[in-house]
Amino acid sequence: MFGKFCVRWRQALRGARREAGMTTAEYAVGTVAACGFAAVLYKVVTSGAVSAALESVIGKALGAQF
């Protein structure tokens, strides 16, 4: 009984080791996705509306009286 459990446990560990980590293709897809997200975020942050809102917030913060 215990021997069968050990055999199954070893097989499960071998399978887990085979699936551990990402392959090069997965890294490439992740990198492309991250770059795409960064490009979209850059466009949003540098847009006129967001830029004006940031300037307004910074202007109010610098113009505050203590």
N, CA, C and O atoms as a CHARMM CRD file, in Angstrom:
* protein
*
  264
    1    1 MET  N      0.83400  -1.19700   0.00000 PROA 1      0.00000
    2    1 MET  CA     0.00000   0.00000   0.00000 PROA 1      0.00000
    3    1 MET  C      0.87500   1.25600   0.00000 PROA 1      0.00000
    4    1 MET  O      0.68200   2.15100  -0.82200 PROA 1      0.00000
    5    2 PHE  N      1.82600   1.31500   0.91400 PROA 2      0.00000
    6    2 PHE  CA     2.69500   2.47700   1.00100 PROA 2      0.00000
    7    2 PHE  C      3.60800   2.58100  -0.22000 PROA 2      0.00000
    8    2 PHE  O      3.94000   3.68100  -0.66400 PROA 2      0.00000
    9    3 GLY  N      4.00500   1.44500  -0.75200 PROA 3      0.00000
   10    3 GLY  CA     4.86000   1.42500  -1.93800 PROA 3      0.00000
   11    3 GLY  C      4.17200   2.03900  -3.14100 PROA 3      0.00000
   12    3 GLY  O      4.80200   2.76400  -3.91000 PROA 3      0.00000
   13    4 LYS  N      2.86200   1.75400  -3.31900 PROA 4      0.00000
   14    4 LYS  CA     2.10500   2.33100  -4.42400 PROA 4      0.00000
   15    4 LYS  C      2.00000   3.84700  -4.26400 PROA 4      0.00000
   16    4 LYS  O      2.06400   4.59900  -5.23700 PROA 4      0.00000
   17    5 PHE  N      1.83700   4.27300  -3.01100 PROA 5      0.00000
   18    5 PHE  CA     1.75900   5.71000  -2.73700 PROA 5      0.00000
   19    5 PHE  C      3.07300   6.38900  -3.12400 PROA 5      0.00000
   20    5 PHE  O      3.06500   7.45500  -3.74000 PROA 5      0.00000
   21    6 CYS  N      4.18800   5.77900  -2.76500 PROA 6      0.00000
   22    6 CYS  CA     5.50500   6.35300  -3.09500 PROA 6      0.00000
   23    6 CYS  C      5.71600   6.43100  -4.59900 PROA 6      0.00000
   24    6 CYS  O      6.24800   7.41900  -5.10400 PROA 6      0.00000
   25    7 VAL  N      5.30200   5.39700  -5.31100 PROA 7      0.00000
   26    7 VAL  CA     5.44800   5.39700  -6.76900 PROA 7      0.00000
   27    7 VAL  C      4.62000   6.51900  -7.37400 PROA 7      0.00000
   28    7 VAL  O      5.11000   7.24900  -8.23700 PROA 7      0.00000
   29    8 ARG  N      3.38500   6.66800  -6.94100 PROA 8      0.00000
   30    8 ARG  CA     2.51700   7.72800  -7.46600 PROA 8      0.00000
   31    8 ARG  C      3.07000   9.11200  -7.10900 PROA 8      0.00000
   32    8 ARG  O      3.00100  10.03900  -7.91700 PROA 8      0.00000
   33    9 TRP  N      3.61600   9.24600  -5.89900 PROA 9      0.00000
   34    9 TRP  CA     4.17400  10.51600  -5.46900 PROA 9      0.00000
   35    9 TRP  C      5.37500  10.90200  -6.35400 PROA 9      0.00000
   36    9 TRP  O      5.50900  12.05700  -6.75800 PROA 9      0.00000
   37   10 ARG  N      6.23500   9.92900  -6.64600 PROA 10     0.00000
   38   10 ARG  CA     7.38700  10.19400  -7.50700 PROA 10     0.00000
   39   10 ARG  C      6.94200  10.58500  -8.91600 PROA 10     0.00000
   40   10 ARG  O      7.51800  11.48300  -9.53000 PROA 10     0.00000
   41   11 GLN  N      5.91500   9.90300  -9.41900 PROA 11     0.00000
   42   11 GLN  CA     5.40000  10.22900 -10.75200 PROA 11     0.00000
   43   11 GLN  C      4.81700  11.64500 -10.77700 PROA 11     0.00000
   44   11 GLN  O      5.00900  12.38400 -11.74300 PROA 11     0.00000
   45   12 ALA  N      4.11900  12.01100  -9.73000 PROA 12     0.00000
   46   12 ALA  CA     3.53800  13.35300  -9.64800 PROA 12     0.00000
   47   12 ALA  C      4.63800  14.40800  -9.59800 PROA 12     0.00000
   48   12 ALA  O      4.52500  15.45500 -10.23600 PROA 12     0.00000
   49   13 LEU  N      5.69000  14.14000  -8.84800 PROA 13     0.00000
   50   13 LEU  CA     6.80000  15.08900  -8.76700 PROA 13     0.00000
   51   13 LEU  C      7.51000  15.22800 -10.10600 PROA 13     0.00000
   52   13 LEU  O      7.88000  16.33300 -10.50000 PROA 13     0.00000
   53   14 ARG  N      7.70000  14.12800 -10.80000 PROA 14     0.00000
   54   14 ARG  CA     8.32800  14.19300 -12.11700 PROA 14     0.00000
   55   14 ARG  C      7.49600  15.03800 -13.06900 PROA 14     0.00000
   56   14 ARG  O      8.03800  15.84000 -13.83000 PROA 14     0.00000
   57   15 GLY  N      6.18500  14.85900 -13.02800 PROA 15     0.00000
   58   15 GLY  CA     5.29500  15.64100 -13.88100 PROA 15     0.00000
   59   15 GLY  C      5.33500  17.11600 -13.52200 PROA 15     0.00000
   60   15 GLY  O      5.29100  17.97000 -14.40800 PROA 15     0.00000
   61   16 ALA  N      5.41800  17.42600 -12.23400 PROA 16     0.00000
   62   16 ALA  CA     5.48200  18.81700 -11.80000 PROA 16     0.00000
   63   16 ALA  C      6.79300  19.45600 -12.24700 PROA 16     0.00000
   64   16 ALA  O      6.81500  20.62700 -12.62700 PROA 16     0.00000
   65   17 ARG  N      7.87100  18.70400 -12.20400 PROA 17     0.00000
   66   17 ARG  CA     9.16700  19.25000 -12.63000 PROA 17     0.00000
   67   17 ARG  C      9.16600  19.52700 -14.12900 PROA 17     0.00000
   68   17 ARG  O      9.76100  20.50200 -14.58700 PROA 17     0.00000
   69   18 ARG  N      8.49600  18.66600 -14.88800 PROA 18     0.00000
   70   18 ARG  CA     8.42800  18.86500 -16.33100 PROA 18     0.00000
   71   18 ARG  C      7.69000  20.14800 -16.67400 PROA 18     0.00000
   72   18 ARG  O      8.03100  20.81500 -17.65100 PROA 18     0.00000
   73   19 GLU  N      6.68800  20.50200 -15.88600 PROA 19     0.00000
   74   19 GLU  CA     5.86600  21.67300 -16.16800 PROA 19     0.00000
   75   19 GLU  C      6.35100  22.91700 -15.43300 PROA 19     0.00000
   76   19 GLU  O      5.74800  23.98100 -15.57300 PROA 19     0.00000
   77   20 ALA  N      7.41000  22.81200 -14.66400 PROA 20     0.00000
   78   20 ALA  CA     7.88700  23.95600 -13.88500 PROA 20     0.00000
   79   20 ALA  C      8.56700  24.97100 -14.78900 PROA 20     0.00000
   80   20 ALA  O      9.29500  24.60200 -15.71000 PROA 20     0.00000
   81   21 GLY  N      8.32800  26.25000 -14.52500 PROA 21     0.00000
   82   21 GLY  CA     8.99100  27.31000 -15.26900 PROA 21     0.00000
   83   21 GLY  C      8.32800  27.60600 -16.60500 PROA 21     0.00000
   84   21 GLY  O      7.46100  26.87100 -17.07600 PROA 21     0.00000
   85   22 MET  N      8.76300  28.69700 -17.18900 PROA 22     0.00000
   86   22 MET  CA     8.22200  29.09600 -18.48300 PROA 22     0.00000
   87   22 MET  C      9.23300  28.78800 -19.57800 PROA 22     0.00000
   88   22 MET  O     10.44300  28.81000 -19.35300 PROA 22     0.00000
   89   23 THR  N      8.72600  28.51000 -20.73700 PROA 23     0.00000
   90   23 THR  CA     9.59900  28.25500 -21.87800 PROA 23     0.00000
   91   23 THR  C      9.94500  29.57900 -22.55200 PROA 23     0.00000
   92   23 THR  O      9.38500  30.62000 -22.21000 PROA 23     0.00000
   93   24 THR  N     10.83600  29.53700 -23.47600 PROA 24     0.00000
   94   24 THR  CA    11.25700  30.74500 -24.17900 PROA 24     0.00000
   95   24 THR  C     10.09200  31.39700 -24.91700 PROA 24     0.00000
   96   24 THR  O      9.98600  32.62300 -24.94500 PROA 24     0.00000
   97   25 ALA  N      9.23200  30.60000 -25.50500 PROA 25     0.00000
   98   25 ALA  CA     8.07400  31.15600 -26.22400 PROA 25     0.00000
   99   25 ALA  C      7.13900  31.89100 -25.26400 PROA 25     0.00000
  100   25 ALA  O      6.59500  32.94000 -25.60800 PROA 25     0.00000
  101   26 GLU  N      6.95600  31.34900 -24.07500 PROA 26     0.00000
  102   26 GLU  CA     6.09600  32.01400 -23.09800 PROA 26     0.00000
  103   26 GLU  C      6.72000  33.32500 -22.63800 PROA 26     0.00000
  104   26 GLU  O      6.01200  34.31500 -22.44700 PROA 26     0.00000
  105   27 TYR  N      8.03200  33.34100 -22.46200 PROA 27     0.00000
  106   27 TYR  CA     8.70900  34.59300 -22.11800 PROA 27     0.00000
  107   27 TYR  C      8.53700  35.62200 -23.23100 PROA 27     0.00000
  108   27 TYR  O      8.31000  36.80100 -22.96000 PROA 27     0.00000
  109   28 ALA  N      8.64400  35.18200 -24.47300 PROA 28     0.00000
  110   28 ALA  CA     8.50400  36.09700 -25.61000 PROA 28     0.00000
  111   28 ALA  C      7.09800  36.68900 -25.65700 PROA 28     0.00000
  112   28 ALA  O      6.94000  37.89100 -25.86700 PROA 28     0.00000
  113   29 VAL  N      6.09100  35.86700 -25.46500 PROA 29     0.00000
  114   29 VAL  CA     4.71000  36.36000 -25.48000 PROA 29     0.00000
  115   29 VAL  C      4.48900  37.31600 -24.31000 PROA 29     0.00000
  116   29 VAL  O      3.84300  38.35100 -24.47500 PROA 29     0.00000
  117   30 GLY  N      5.00800  36.98900 -23.14900 PROA 30     0.00000
  118   30 GLY  CA     4.88400  37.87400 -21.98500 PROA 30     0.00000
  119   30 GLY  C      5.57500  39.20600 -22.20100 PROA 30     0.00000
  120   30 GLY  O      5.05500  40.25000 -21.80800 PROA 30     0.00000
  121   31 THR  N      6.74000  39.17700 -22.82200 PROA 31     0.00000
  122   31 THR  CA     7.48000  40.40900 -23.09400 PROA 31     0.00000
  123   31 THR  C      6.74400  41.28500 -24.09200 PROA 31     0.00000
  124   31 THR  O      6.66500  42.50000 -23.91200 PROA 31     0.00000
  125   32 VAL  N      6.20600  40.68000 -25.14400 PROA 32     0.00000
  126   32 VAL  CA     5.44800  41.44400 -26.14000 PROA 32     0.00000
  127   32 VAL  C      4.19700  42.04800 -25.50500 PROA 32     0.00000
  128   32 VAL  O      3.85600  43.19700 -25.78600 PROA 32     0.00000
  129   33 ALA  N      3.52300  41.30000 -24.66900 PROA 33     0.00000
  130   33 ALA  CA     2.32800  41.81300 -23.99000 PROA 33     0.00000
  131   33 ALA  C      2.68500  42.97600 -23.06900 PROA 33     0.00000
  132   33 ALA  O      1.96900  43.97700 -23.03200 PROA 33     0.00000
  133   34 ALA  N      3.78100  42.85400 -22.32600 PROA 34     0.00000
  134   34 ALA  CA     4.20500  43.92500 -21.42400 PROA 34     0.00000
  135   34 ALA  C      4.57800  45.18300 -22.20600 PROA 34     0.00000
  136   34 ALA  O      4.25500  46.29300 -21.78500 PROA 34     0.00000
  137   35 CYS  N      5.24900  45.01500 -23.32500 PROA 35     0.00000
  138   35 CYS  CA     5.61100  46.17100 -24.16200 PROA 35     0.00000
  139   35 CYS  C      4.36800  46.83700 -24.74500 PROA 35     0.00000
  140   35 CYS  O      4.29100  48.06500 -24.79900 PROA 35     0.00000
  141   36 GLY  N      3.40800  46.04800 -25.17500 PROA 36     0.00000
  142   36 GLY  CA     2.15600  46.60200 -25.69000 PROA 36     0.00000
  143   36 GLY  C      1.41200  47.38400 -24.62700 PROA 36     0.00000
  144   36 GLY  O      0.89800  48.46900 -24.89500 PROA 36     0.00000
  145   37 PHE  N      1.35200  46.83500 -23.41600 PROA 37     0.00000
  146   37 PHE  CA     0.69100  47.52300 -22.30400 PROA 37     0.00000
  147   37 PHE  C      1.42100  48.82300 -21.97300 PROA 37     0.00000
  148   37 PHE  O      0.78500  49.84300 -21.70900 PROA 37     0.00000
  149   38 ALA  N      2.75300  48.78900 -21.98700 PROA 38     0.00000
  150   38 ALA  CA     3.53700  49.99400 -21.70500 PROA 38     0.00000
  151   38 ALA  C      3.29000  51.06700 -22.75700 PROA 38     0.00000
  152   38 ALA  O      3.20100  52.24800 -22.42200 PROA 38     0.00000
  153   39 ALA  N      3.17800  50.67800 -24.01900 PROA 39     0.00000
  154   39 ALA  CA     2.91900  51.64300 -25.08800 PROA 39     0.00000
  155   39 ALA  C      1.55200  52.29700 -24.92900 PROA 39     0.00000
  156   39 ALA  O      1.40900  53.50700 -25.10500 PROA 39     0.00000
  157   40 VAL  N      0.55400  51.49200 -24.59800 PROA 40     0.00000
  158   40 VAL  CA    -0.79500  52.03900 -24.38700 PROA 40     0.00000
  159   40 VAL  C     -0.80100  52.96900 -23.18200 PROA 40     0.00000
  160   40 VAL  O     -1.39200  54.04800 -23.23400 PROA 40     0.00000
  161   41 LEU  N     -0.15400  52.56600 -22.10600 PROA 41     0.00000
  162   41 LEU  CA    -0.09300  53.39900 -20.90700 PROA 41     0.00000
  163   41 LEU  C      0.62900  54.71300 -21.19100 PROA 41     0.00000
  164   41 LEU  O      0.20500  55.75900 -20.70100 PROA 41     0.00000
  165   42 TYR  N      1.70000  54.68200 -21.96400 PROA 42     0.00000
  166   42 TYR  CA     2.44300  55.88500 -22.33200 PROA 42     0.00000
  167   42 TYR  C      1.54800  56.83600 -23.11800 PROA 42     0.00000
  168   42 TYR  O      1.53700  58.04000 -22.86300 PROA 42     0.00000
  169   43 LYS  N      0.79900  56.29300 -24.07200 PROA 43     0.00000
  170   43 LYS  CA    -0.09900  57.13300 -24.88400 PROA 43     0.00000
  171   43 LYS  C     -1.17000  57.78500 -24.01000 PROA 43     0.00000
  172   43 LYS  O     -1.51200  58.95100 -24.20700 PROA 43     0.00000
  173   44 VAL  N     -1.69600  57.03300 -23.04800 PROA 44     0.00000
  174   44 VAL  CA    -2.74300  57.57600 -22.17600 PROA 44     0.00000
  175   44 VAL  C     -2.16700  58.67700 -21.28900 PROA 44     0.00000
  176   44 VAL  O     -2.77300  59.73900 -21.14800 PROA 44     0.00000
  177   45 VAL  N     -1.00900  58.43200 -20.69500 PROA 45     0.00000
  178   45 VAL  CA    -0.42200  59.40000 -19.76700 PROA 45     0.00000
  179   45 VAL  C      0.01200  60.67400 -20.49100 PROA 45     0.00000
  180   45 VAL  O     -0.06500  61.76200 -19.92000 PROA 45     0.00000
  181   46 THR  N      0.46300  60.55400 -21.73200 PROA 46     0.00000
  182   46 THR  CA     0.92000  61.74100 -22.46200 PROA 46     0.00000
  183   46 THR  C     -0.19100  62.39500 -23.27100 PROA 46     0.00000
  184   46 THR  O      0.07100  63.34500 -24.00700 PROA 46     0.00000
  185   47 SER  N     -1.41900  61.91400 -23.15500 PROA 47     0.00000
  186   47 SER  CA    -2.52800  62.54000 -23.88400 PROA 47     0.00000
  187   47 SER  C     -2.83400  63.91200 -23.28000 PROA 47     0.00000
  188   47 SER  O     -2.44800  64.20800 -22.14900 PROA 47     0.00000
  189   48 GLY  N     -3.52600  64.73000 -24.04700 PROA 48     0.00000
  190   48 GLY  CA    -3.81200  66.09400 -23.61000 PROA 48     0.00000
  191   48 GLY  C     -4.63000  66.17300 -22.33300 PROA 48     0.00000
  192   48 GLY  O     -4.32300  66.97200 -21.44900 PROA 48     0.00000
  193   49 ALA  N     -5.66800  65.35300 -22.22700 PROA 49     0.00000
  194   49 ALA  CA    -6.54400  65.41200 -21.06200 PROA 49     0.00000
  195   49 ALA  C     -5.81100  65.01200 -19.77800 PROA 49     0.00000
  196   49 ALA  O     -5.93800  65.68000 -18.75200 PROA 49     0.00000
  197   50 VAL  N     -5.05900  63.94300 -19.84000 PROA 50     0.00000
  198   50 VAL  CA    -4.33800  63.47700 -18.65100 PROA 50     0.00000
  199   50 VAL  C     -3.22100  64.44600 -18.30400 PROA 50     0.00000
  200   50 VAL  O     -2.98100  64.72100 -17.12800 PROA 50     0.00000
  201   51 SER  N     -2.53900  64.96300 -19.31000 PROA 51     0.00000
  202   51 SER  CA    -1.46700  65.93000 -19.07600 PROA 51     0.00000
  203   51 SER  C     -2.01200  67.18600 -18.40600 PROA 51     0.00000
  204   51 SER  O     -1.40300  67.70400 -17.47100 PROA 51     0.00000
  205   52 ALA  N     -3.14400  67.67600 -18.87300 PROA 52     0.00000
  206   52 ALA  CA    -3.76400  68.86100 -18.27500 PROA 52     0.00000
  207   52 ALA  C     -4.18800  68.58600 -16.83500 PROA 52     0.00000
  208   52 ALA  O     -4.02000  69.44000 -15.96500 PROA 52     0.00000
  209   53 ALA  N     -4.73300  67.40600 -16.58200 PROA 53     0.00000
  210   53 ALA  CA    -5.14000  67.06200 -15.21800 PROA 53     0.00000
  211   53 ALA  C     -3.93600  66.99100 -14.28800 PROA 53     0.00000
  212   53 ALA  O     -3.99600  67.46600 -13.15400 PROA 53     0.00000
  213   54 LEU  N     -2.84300  66.39900 -14.76200 PROA 54     0.00000
  214   54 LEU  CA    -1.63200  66.32300 -13.93000 PROA 54     0.00000
  215   54 LEU  C     -1.07000  67.71300 -13.66400 PROA 54     0.00000
  216   54 LEU  O     -0.66900  68.00900 -12.53900 PROA 54     0.00000
  217   55 GLU  N     -1.03500  68.56900 -14.67900 PROA 55     0.00000
  218   55 GLU  CA    -0.56000  69.93900 -14.48500 PROA 55     0.00000
  219   55 GLU  C     -1.43400  70.68700 -13.48700 PROA 55     0.00000
  220   55 GLU  O     -0.92500  71.46400 -12.68000 PROA 55     0.00000
  221   56 SER  N     -2.73000  70.46200 -13.53500 PROA 56     0.00000
  222   56 SER  CA    -3.65000  71.10800 -12.61100 PROA 56     0.00000
  223   56 SER  C     -3.39300  70.65800 -11.17500 PROA 56     0.00000
  224   56 SER  O     -3.35900  71.47900 -10.25800 PROA 56     0.00000
  225   57 VAL  N     -3.21300  69.36800 -10.98700 PROA 57     0.00000
  226   57 VAL  CA    -2.96200  68.83300  -9.63800 PROA 57     0.00000
  227   57 VAL  C     -1.64600  69.36500  -9.09700 PROA 57     0.00000
  228   57 VAL  O     -1.56600  69.76900  -7.93700 PROA 57     0.00000
  229   58 ILE  N     -0.60100  69.36800  -9.94100 PROA 58     0.00000
  230   58 ILE  CA     0.70600  69.85900  -9.49800 PROA 58     0.00000
  231   58 ILE  C      0.63600  71.36000  -9.22300 PROA 58     0.00000
  232   58 ILE  O      1.21900  71.83900  -8.25000 PROA 58     0.00000
  233   59 GLY  N     -0.06900  72.10000 -10.06500 PROA 59     0.00000
  234   59 GLY  CA    -0.21300  73.55700  -9.85500 PROA 59     0.00000
  235   59 GLY  C     -0.92300  73.85200  -8.55400 PROA 59     0.00000
  236   59 GLY  O     -0.52500  74.76500  -7.83100 PROA 59     0.00000
  237   60 LYS  N     -1.96700  73.10000  -8.23700 PROA 60     0.00000
  238   60 LYS  CA    -2.69100  73.30700  -6.96600 PROA 60     0.00000
  239   60 LYS  C     -1.79700  72.95000  -5.78200 PROA 60     0.00000
  240   60 LYS  O     -1.82800  73.62700  -4.75500 PROA 60     0.00000
  241   61 ALA  N     -1.01100  71.90400  -5.91800 PROA 61     0.00000
  242   61 ALA  CA    -0.13100  71.49200  -4.82400 PROA 61     0.00000
  243   61 ALA  C      0.96200  72.53700  -4.58300 PROA 61     0.00000
  244   61 ALA  O      1.29800  72.82600  -3.43500 PROA 61     0.00000
  245   62 LEU  N      1.51700  73.10400  -5.65600 PROA 62     0.00000
  246   62 LEU  CA     2.56500  74.10000  -5.49700 PROA 62     0.00000
  247   62 LEU  C      2.01900  75.45700  -5.07300 PROA 62     0.00000
  248   62 LEU  O      2.72000  76.24800  -4.44100 PROA 62     0.00000
  249   63 GLY  N      0.77700  75.71700  -5.42100 PROA 63     0.00000
  250   63 GLY  CA     0.17100  76.99100  -5.07300 PROA 63     0.00000
  251   63 GLY  C     -0.50300  76.99900  -3.71300 PROA 63     0.00000
  252   63 GLY  O     -1.05600  78.02500  -3.31600 PROA 63     0.00000
  253   64 ALA  N     -0.47700  75.90200  -2.99300 PROA 64     0.00000
  254   64 ALA  CA    -1.12600  75.81800  -1.68600 PROA 64     0.00000
  255   64 ALA  C     -0.39000  76.67900  -0.68100 PROA 64     0.00000
  256   64 ALA  O      0.83900  76.74200  -0.67700 PROA 64     0.00000
  257   65 GLN  N     -1.15400  77.34000   0.17000 PROA 65     0.00000
  258   65 GLN  CA    -0.55400  78.18000   1.20600 PROA 65     0.00000
  259   65 GLN  C     -0.47200  77.38400   2.49500 PROA 65     0.00000
  260   65 GLN  O     -1.36500  76.60800   2.83500 PROA 65     0.00000
  261   66 PHE  N      0.61900  77.60100   3.19500 PROA 66     0.00000
  262   66 PHE  CA     0.83000  76.86600   4.45300 PROA 66     0.00000
  263   66 PHE  C      0.50800  77.73000   5.62200 PROA 66     0.00000
  264   66 PHE  O      0.62400  77.28900   6.76500 PROA 66     0.00000
